[in-house]
Amino acid sequence: MKWPKDRLTRFEVARIISARALQIALGAPVLIKTESKNPREIAREEFIAGVLPLTVKRTLPTGESETIEIKKAIKNWIKERGI
């Protein structure tokens, strides 16, 4: 069974937010206006705003890999959770 390309797993979401938080903590520019100083909170706000400059490459059990359309997947994630 393949996971839909327009959906993210909870593990992918955690990885995306933590990777972006690390980038911010190391001095990457923040892509949104926010009052927060916490890199994890900023990364989460960027995720919800859909402005993350990241790509998800998913490796399937068959050995194939696929690239995920992250903006659409984030919109679906937010819509599913009512955020």
MMTF fields as JSON, N, C-alpha, C and O atoms, coordinates in Angstrom:
{
  "mmtfVersion": "1.0.0",
  "mmtfProducer": "UNKNOWN",
  "numBonds": 331,
  "numAtoms": 332,
  "numGroups": 83,
  "numChains": 1,
  "numModels": 1,
  "chainsPerModel": [1],
  "groupsPerChain": [83],
  "chainIdList": ["A"],
  "bondAtomList": [4, 2, 8, 6, 12, 10, 16, 14, 20, 18, 24, 22, 28, 26, 32, 30, 36, 34, 40, 38, 44, 42, 48, 46, 52, 50, 56, 54, 60, 58, 64, 62, 68, 66, 72, 70, 76, 74, 80, 78, 84, 82, 88, 86, 92, 90, 96, 94, 100, 98, 104, 102, 108, 106, 112, 110, 116, 114, 120, 118, 124, 122, 128, 126, 132, 130, 136, 134, 140, 138, 144, 142, 148, 146, 152, 150, 156, 154, 160, 158, 164, 162, 168, 166, 172, 170, 176, 174, 180, 178, 184, 182, 188, 186, 192, 190, 196, 194, 200, 198, 204, 202, 208, 206, 212, 210, 216, 214, 220, 218, 224, 222, 228, 226, 232, 230, 236, 234, 240, 238, 244, 242, 248, 246, 252, 250, 256, 254, 260, 258, 264, 262, 268, 266, 272, 270, 276, 274, 280, 278, 284, 282, 288, 286, 292, 290, 296, 294, 300, 298, 304, 302, 308, 306, 312, 310, 316, 314, 320, 318, 324, 322, 328, 326],
  "bondOrderList": [1, 1, 1, 1, 1, 1, 1, 1, 1, 1, 1, 1, 1, 1, 1, 1, 1, 1, 1, 1, 1, 1, 1, 1, 1, 1, 1, 1, 1, 1, 1, 1, 1, 1, 1, 1, 1, 1, 1, 1, 1, 1, 1, 1, 1, 1, 1, 1, 1, 1, 1, 1, 1, 1, 1, 1, 1, 1, 1, 1, 1, 1, 1, 1, 1, 1, 1, 1, 1, 1, 1, 1, 1, 1, 1, 1, 1, 1, 1, 1, 1, 1],
  "groupList": [{"groupName": "MET", "atomNameList": ["N", "CA", "C", "O"], "elementList": ["N", "C", "C", "O"], "formalChargeList": [0, 0, 0, 0], "bondAtomList": [1, 0, 2, 1, 3, 2], "bondOrderList": [1, 1, 2], "singleLetterCode": "M", "chemCompType": "L-PEPTIDE LINKING"}, {"groupName": "LYS", "atomNameList": ["N", "CA", "C", "O"], "elementList": ["N", "C", "C", "O"], "formalChargeList": [0, 0, 0, 0], "bondAtomList": [1, 0, 2, 1, 3, 2], "bondOrderList": [1, 1, 2], "singleLetterCode": "K", "chemCompType": "L-PEPTIDE LINKING"}, {"groupName": "TRP", "atomNameList": ["N", "CA", "C", "O"], "elementList": ["N", "C", "C", "O"], "formalChargeList": [0, 0, 0, 0], "bondAtomList": [1, 0, 2, 1, 3, 2], "bondOrderList": [1, 1, 2], "singleLetterCode": "W", "chemCompType": "L-PEPTIDE LINKING"}, {"groupName": "PRO", "atomNameList": ["N", "CA", "C", "O"], "elementList": ["N", "C", "C", "O"], "formalChargeList": [0, 0, 0, 0], "bondAtomList": [1, 0, 2, 1, 3, 2], "bondOrderList": [1, 1, 2], "singleLetterCode": "P", "chemCompType": "L-PEPTIDE LINKING"}, {"groupName": "ASP", "atomNameList": ["N", "CA", "C", "O"], "elementList": ["N", "C", "C", "O"], "formalChargeList": [0, 0, 0, 0], "bondAtomList": [1, 0, 2, 1, 3, 2], "bondOrderList": [1, 1, 2], "singleLetterCode": "D", "chemCompType": "L-PEPTIDE LINKING"}, {"groupName": "ARG", "atomNameList": ["N", "CA", "C", "O"], "elementList": ["N", "C", "C", "O"], "formalChargeList": [0, 0, 0, 0], "bondAtomList": [1, 0, 2, 1, 3, 2], "bondOrderList": [1, 1, 2], "singleLetterCode": "R", "chemCompType": "L-PEPTIDE LINKING"}, {"groupName": "LEU", "atomNameList": ["N", "CA", "C", "O"], "elementList": ["N", "C", "C", "O"], "formalChargeList": [0, 0, 0, 0], "bondAtomList": [1, 0, 2, 1, 3, 2], "bondOrderList": [1, 1, 2], "singleLetterCode": "L", "chemCompType": "L-PEPTIDE LINKING"}, {"groupName": "THR", "atomNameList": ["N", "CA", "C", "O"], "elementList": ["N", "C", "C", "O"], "formalChargeList": [0, 0, 0, 0], "bondAtomList": [1, 0, 2, 1, 3, 2], "bondOrderList": [1, 1, 2], "singleLetterCode": "T", "chemCompType": "L-PEPTIDE LINKING"}, {"groupName": "PHE", "atomNameList": ["N", "CA", "C", "O"], "elementList": ["N", "C", "C", "O"], "formalChargeList": [0, 0, 0, 0], "bondAtomList": [1, 0, 2, 1, 3, 2], "bondOrderList": [1, 1, 2], "singleLetterCode": "F", "chemCompType": "L-PEPTIDE LINKING"}, {"groupName": "GLU", "atomNameList": ["N", "CA", "C", "O"], "elementList": ["N", "C", "C", "O"], "formalChargeList": [0, 0, 0, 0], "bondAtomList": [1, 0, 2, 1, 3, 2], "bondOrderList": [1, 1, 2], "singleLetterCode": "E", "chemCompType": "L-PEPTIDE LINKING"}, {"groupName": "VAL", "atomNameList": ["N", "CA", "C", "O"], "elementList": ["N", "C", "C", "O"], "formalChargeList": [0, 0, 0, 0], "bondAtomList": [1, 0, 2, 1, 3, 2], "bondOrderList": [1, 1, 2], "singleLetterCode": "V", "chemCompType": "L-PEPTIDE LINKING"}, {"groupName": "ALA", "atomNameList": ["N", "CA", "C", "O"], "elementList": ["N", "C", "C", "O"], "formalChargeList": [0, 0, 0, 0], "bondAtomList": [1, 0, 2, 1, 3, 2], "bondOrderList": [1, 1, 2], "singleLetterCode": "A", "chemCompType": "L-PEPTIDE LINKING"}, {"groupName": "ILE", "atomNameList": ["N", "CA", "C", "O"], "elementList": ["N", "C", "C", "O"], "formalChargeList": [0, 0, 0, 0], "bondAtomList": [1, 0, 2, 1, 3, 2], "bondOrderList": [1, 1, 2], "singleLetterCode": "I", "chemCompType": "L-PEPTIDE LINKING"}, {"groupName": "SER", "atomNameList": ["N", "CA", "C", "O"], "elementList": ["N", "C", "C", "O"], "formalChargeList": [0, 0, 0, 0], "bondAtomList": [1, 0, 2, 1, 3, 2], "bondOrderList": [1, 1, 2], "singleLetterCode": "S", "chemCompType": "L-PEPTIDE LINKING"}, {"groupName": "GLN", "atomNameList": ["N", "CA", "C", "O"], "elementList": ["N", "C", "C", "O"], "formalChargeList": [0, 0, 0, 0], "bondAtomList": [1, 0, 2, 1, 3, 2], "bondOrderList": [1, 1, 2], "singleLetterCode": "Q", "chemCompType": "L-PEPTIDE LINKING"}, {"groupName": "GLY", "atomNameList": ["N", "CA", "C", "O"], "elementList": ["N", "C", "C", "O"], "formalChargeList": [0, 0, 0, 0], "bondAtomList": [1, 0, 2, 1, 3, 2], "bondOrderList": [1, 1, 2], "singleLetterCode": "G", "chemCompType": "PEPTIDE LINKING"}, {"groupName": "ASN", "atomNameList": ["N", "CA", "C", "O"], "elementList": ["N", "C", "C", "O"], "formalChargeList": [0, 0, 0, 0], "bondAtomList": [1, 0, 2, 1, 3, 2], "bondOrderList": [1, 1, 2], "singleLetterCode": "N", "chemCompType": "L-PEPTIDE LINKING"}],
  "groupTypeList": [0, 1, 2, 3, 1, 4, 5, 6, 7, 5, 8, 9, 10, 11, 5, 12, 12, 13, 11, 5, 11, 6, 14, 12, 11, 6, 15, 11, 3, 10, 6, 12, 1, 7, 9, 13, 1, 16, 3, 5, 9, 12, 11, 5, 9, 9, 8, 12, 11, 15, 10, 6, 3, 6, 7, 10, 1, 5, 7, 6, 3, 7, 15, 9, 13, 9, 7, 12, 9, 12, 1, 1, 11, 12, 1, 16, 2, 12, 1, 9, 5, 15, 12],
  "groupIdList": [1, 2, 3, 4, 5, 6, 7, 8, 9, 10, 11, 12, 13, 14, 15, 16, 17, 18, 19, 20, 21, 22, 23, 24, 25, 26, 27, 28, 29, 30, 31, 32, 33, 34, 35, 36, 37, 38, 39, 40, 41, 42, 43, 44, 45, 46, 47, 48, 49, 50, 51, 52, 53, 54, 55, 56, 57, 58, 59, 60, 61, 62, 63, 64, 65, 66, 67, 68, 69, 70, 71, 72, 73, 74, 75, 76, 77, 78, 79, 80, 81, 82, 83],
  "secStructList": [7, 7, 7, 7, 6, 6, 7, 7, 7, 2, 2, 2, 2, 2, 2, 2, 2, 2, 2, 2, 2, 2, 2, 2, 2, 6, 6, 7, 7, 7, 1, 1, 7, 7, 1, 7, 7, 7, 2, 2, 2, 2, 2, 2, 2, 2, 2, 2, 2, 6, 7, 7, 7, 7, 7, 3, 3, 3, 3, 7, 6, 6, 1, 7, 3, 3, 3, 3, 7, 2, 2, 2, 2, 2, 2, 2, 2, 2, 2, 2, 2, 6, 7],
  "xCoordList": [0.835, 0.0, 0.877, 1.814, 0.569, 1.32, 0.593, -0.636, 1.355, 0.799, 0.571, 1.45, -0.568, -0.852, 0.218, 0.758, 0.507, 1.537, 1.12, 1.965, -0.169, -0.624, -0.92, -1.668, -0.342, -0.497, 0.87, 1.776, 1.007, 2.233, 1.944, 0.857, 2.928, 2.792, 3.169, 3.799, 2.788, 3.136, 4.651, 5.18, 5.34, 6.794, 7.442, 8.433, 6.888, 7.398, 7.169, 8.034, 6.021, 5.729, 6.724, 7.261, 6.963, 7.925, 9.314, 10.02, 9.71, 11.03, 11.146, 12.182, 10.094, 10.092, 10.233, 11.062, 9.431, 9.468, 10.797, 11.354, 11.315, 12.587, 13.752, 14.669, 13.733, 14.8, 14.784, 15.832, 13.596, 13.492, 13.878, 14.514, 13.498, 13.88, 15.397, 15.958, 16.063, 17.527, 18.12, 19.067, 17.571, 18.058, 17.923, 18.849, 16.778, 16.543, 17.507, 18.064, 17.701, 18.611, 20.044, 20.818, 20.398, 21.747, 21.874, 22.917, 20.803, 20.906, 20.208, 20.373, 19.438, 18.705, 17.657, 17.128, 17.356, 16.356, 14.964, 14.604, 14.196, 12.817, 11.955, 12.121, 11.032, 10.263, 8.907, 8.176, 8.568, 7.299, 7.541, 8.589, 6.573, 6.655, 6.073, 4.961, 6.834, 6.39, 7.008, 8.075, 6.337, 6.841, 7.704, 8.466, 7.593, 8.275, 9.791, 10.267, 10.516, 11.978, 12.417, 13.585, 11.478, 11.765, 11.8, 10.792, 12.933, 13.032, 11.971, 11.487, 11.605, 10.594, 9.224, 8.495, 8.876, 7.594, 7.565, 6.547, 8.685, 8.776, 8.624, 7.9, 9.301, 9.212, 7.782, 7.308, 7.096, 5.705, 4.815, 3.938, 5.035, 4.259, 4.525, 3.598, 5.773, 6.103, 5.422, 4.917, 5.405, 4.74, 3.262, 2.735, 2.596, 1.168, 0.919, -0.101, 1.847, 1.722, 2.025, 1.683, 2.662, 2.95, 4.078, 4.065, 5.061, 6.147, 7.498, 8.54, 7.482, 8.747, 9.435, 8.807, 10.72, 11.478, 12.119, 13.323, 11.315, 11.841, 11.144, 10.04, 11.802, 11.246, 11.28, 12.244, 10.226, 10.182, 10.409, 9.697, 11.408, 11.679, 11.37, 12.041, 10.354, 9.865, 10.397, 10.232, 11.037, 11.511, 10.492, 10.142, 10.026, 9.009, 9.653, 10.837, 8.907, 9.46, 9.996, 10.842, 9.501, 9.959, 11.306, 11.892, 11.799, 13.062, 12.868, 13.81, 11.661, 11.368, 11.384, 11.201, 11.602, 11.485, 10.583, 10.503, 9.91, 9.026, 9.188, 9.458, 9.02, 9.111, 7.697, 6.814, 7.501, 6.176, 5.973, 6.868, 4.787, 4.401, 4.038, 2.911, 4.988, 4.865, 3.804, 3.126, 3.627, 2.638, 1.228, 0.451, 0.899, -0.428, -0.575, -1.641, 0.479, 0.448, 0.258, -0.462, 0.897, 0.73, -0.706, -1.309, -1.25, -2.645, -3.583, -4.5, -3.353, -4.188, -4.019, -4.998, -2.791, -2.518, -3.295, -3.925, -3.24, -3.91, -5.431, -6.122, -5.939, -7.373, -7.875, -8.937, -7.125, -7.526, -7.566, -8.379, -6.696, -6.605, -7.344, -7.393, -7.921, -8.696, -7.887, -8.372, -6.662, -5.766, -6.001, -5.351],
  "yCoordList": [-1.187, 0.0, 1.247, 1.359, 2.164, 3.41, 4.495, 4.569, 5.322, 6.478, 7.552, 7.763, 8.243, 9.255, 10.35, 10.754, 10.814, 11.85, 13.204, 14.067, 13.391, 14.675, 14.603, 15.427, 13.636, 13.459, 13.259, 12.692, 13.729, 13.535, 12.619, 12.657, 11.793, 10.993, 11.867, 12.912, 11.443, 12.216, 12.263, 13.219, 11.236, 11.197, 12.203, 12.845, 12.334, 13.316, 14.737, 15.601, 14.976, 16.303, 16.635, 17.742, 15.678, 15.898, 16.173, 17.047, 15.444, 15.625, 16.983, 17.641, 17.396, 18.684, 19.826, 20.717, 19.799, 20.876, 20.884, 21.952, 19.71, 19.685, 20.12, 20.788, 19.755, 20.18, 21.697, 22.342, 22.25, 23.706, 24.429, 25.482, 23.874, 24.484, 24.503, 25.478, 23.44, 23.404, 24.477, 25.162, 24.628, 25.668, 27.048, 27.858, 27.308, 28.607, 28.808, 29.892, 27.758, 27.85, 28.129, 28.73, 27.696, 27.91, 29.212, 29.482, 30.026, 31.351, 31.554, 32.611, 30.595, 30.773, 31.871, 32.038, 32.61, 33.672, 33.096, 32.052, 33.795, 33.401, 33.904, 35.038, 33.063, 33.379, 34.024, 34.349, 34.21, 34.831, 35.861, 35.862, 36.722, 37.659, 36.957, 36.432, 36.951, 36.296, 36.97, 37.579, 36.851, 37.381, 36.345, 36.694, 35.098, 34.007, 34.053, 34.475, 33.618, 33.51, 32.043, 31.743, 31.134, 29.706, 29.127, 29.201, 28.551, 28.022, 26.971, 26.929, 26.124, 25.099, 25.728, 25.302, 26.737, 27.417, 28.17, 28.184, 28.793, 29.51, 28.523, 28.795, 27.383, 26.366, 25.851, 25.625, 25.666, 25.206, 26.26, 25.922, 27.535, 28.609, 28.679, 28.899, 28.495, 28.47, 27.292, 27.424, 26.138, 24.951, 25.243, 24.962, 25.808, 26.115, 27.163, 27.113, 28.114, 29.136, 28.566, 29.182, 27.395, 26.751, 27.392, 27.374, 27.962, 28.665, 27.947, 28.542, 26.7, 25.994, 25.667, 25.151, 25.97, 25.696, 24.303, 24.164, 23.285, 21.929, 20.984, 21.259, 19.874, 18.826, 17.52, 17.233, 16.732, 15.424, 14.369, 14.315, 13.536, 12.423, 11.15, 10.827, 10.436, 9.248, 7.999, 7.845, 7.109, 5.845, 4.769, 4.587, 4.065, 3.036, 1.685, 1.501, 0.738, -0.582, -1.32, -2.205, -0.953, -1.593, -1.054, -1.581, -0.017, 0.594, 1.838, 2.603, 2.043, 3.246, 4.449, 4.312, 5.618, 6.835, 7.802, 7.794, 8.629, 9.621, 10.944, 10.982, 12.015, 13.347, 13.848, 13.723, 14.409, 14.831, 16.313, 17.128, 16.651, 18.044, 18.618, 18.459, 19.277, 19.627, 20.685, 20.597, 21.662, 22.712, 22.134, 22.475, 21.271, 20.643, 19.693, 19.629, 18.961, 18.027, 18.773, 18.3, 19.934, 20.734, 21.249, 21.219, 21.72, 22.187, 21.066, 21.293, 19.862, 18.722, 18.383, 18.067, 18.444, 18.162, 19.13, 18.722, 20.413, 21.444, 21.256, 21.359, 20.981, 20.794, 19.58, 19.644, 18.489, 17.269, 17.472, 16.853, 18.332, 18.527, 19.756, 20.004, 20.532, 21.704, 22.801, 23.497, 22.958, 23.98, 25.302, 26.295],
  "zCoordList": [0.0, 0.0, 0.0, 0.79, -0.88, -0.961, -0.184, -0.194, 0.479, 1.162, 0.11, -0.726, 0.111, -0.911, -0.955, 0.076, -2.157, -2.318, -1.761, -1.523, -1.555, -1.026, 0.472, 0.998, 1.148, 2.596, 3.235, 2.625, 4.465, 5.231, 6.409, 6.986, 6.764, 7.969, 9.161, 8.997, 10.339, 11.536, 11.729, 12.296, 11.257, 11.377, 10.425, 10.774, 9.242, 8.287, 8.806, 8.658, 9.404, 9.961, 11.071, 11.121, 11.951, 13.037, 12.483, 12.987, 11.462, 10.858, 10.168, 10.259, 9.486, 8.79, 9.795, 9.611, 10.849, 11.841, 12.58, 12.83, 12.936, 13.667, 12.777, 13.254, 11.502, 10.593, 10.42, 10.414, 10.28, 10.124, 11.405, 11.352, 12.567, 13.846, 13.995, 14.497, 13.567, 13.619, 12.717, 13.106, 11.514, 10.609, 11.254, 11.2, 11.859, 12.506, 13.67, 13.842, 14.467, 15.617, 15.175, 15.919, 13.97, 13.453, 12.666, 12.071, 12.663, 12.065, 10.739, 10.131, 10.264, 9.008, 9.195, 10.294, 8.147, 8.286, 8.525, 7.982, 9.346, 9.629, 8.476, 8.026, 7.993, 6.797, 7.077, 6.142, 8.343, 8.713, 9.811, 10.457, 10.01, 11.143, 12.351, 12.301, 13.444, 14.662, 15.871, 15.789, 16.965, 18.232, 18.953, 19.855, 18.57, 19.253, 19.025, 17.971, 20.024, 19.927, 19.918, 19.668, 20.192, 20.251, 18.827, 18.124, 18.382, 17.017, 16.679, 15.548, 17.647, 17.383, 17.135, 16.239, 17.926, 17.737, 16.409, 15.717, 16.062, 14.782, 13.629, 12.671, 13.717, 12.669, 12.53, 11.417, 13.656, 13.617, 12.961, 12.168, 13.287, 12.675, 11.171, 10.391, 10.759, 9.331, 8.651, 7.536, 9.319, 8.774, 8.535, 7.458, 9.54, 9.422, 8.341, 7.652, 8.187, 7.14, 5.757, 4.748, 5.7, 4.417, 3.638, 2.407, 4.334, 3.651, 3.763, 3.488, 4.158, 4.364, 3.041, 2.116, 2.96, 1.736, 1.768, 1.55, 2.038, 2.17, 1.201, 0.73, 0.913, 0.071, 0.843, 1.554, 0.701, 1.341, 0.269, -0.733, 0.497, -0.406, 0.367, 1.347, -0.081, 0.618, -0.086, -1.296, 0.678, 0.137, 0.487, 1.653, -0.522, -0.344, -0.059, -0.345, 0.495, 0.795, -0.436, -0.314, -1.612, -2.844, -3.306, -4.252, -2.651, -3.035, -3.88, -4.089, -4.366, -5.139, -4.21, -3.001, -4.775, -3.977, -4.719, -5.947, -3.947, -4.541, -3.814, -2.613, -4.553, -3.99, -3.735, -4.584, -2.563, -2.131, -2.418, -2.197, -2.913, -3.123, -1.756, -1.287, -1.131, 0.288, 0.559, 1.583, -0.291, -0.018, 0.04, 0.932, -0.899, -0.9, 0.286, 0.898, 0.614, 1.744, 3.065, 3.944, 3.209, 4.43, 4.524, 5.596, 3.405, 3.41, 3.848, 4.637, 3.339, 3.723, 5.196, 5.873, 5.701, 7.112, 8.008, 8.984, 7.661, 8.449, 8.378, 9.39, 7.182, 7.003, 7.798, 8.416, 7.785, 8.491, 10.0, 10.688, 10.518, 11.959, 12.447, 13.652, 11.539, 11.925, 12.574, 13.466, 12.13, 12.699, 12.005, 12.332]
}
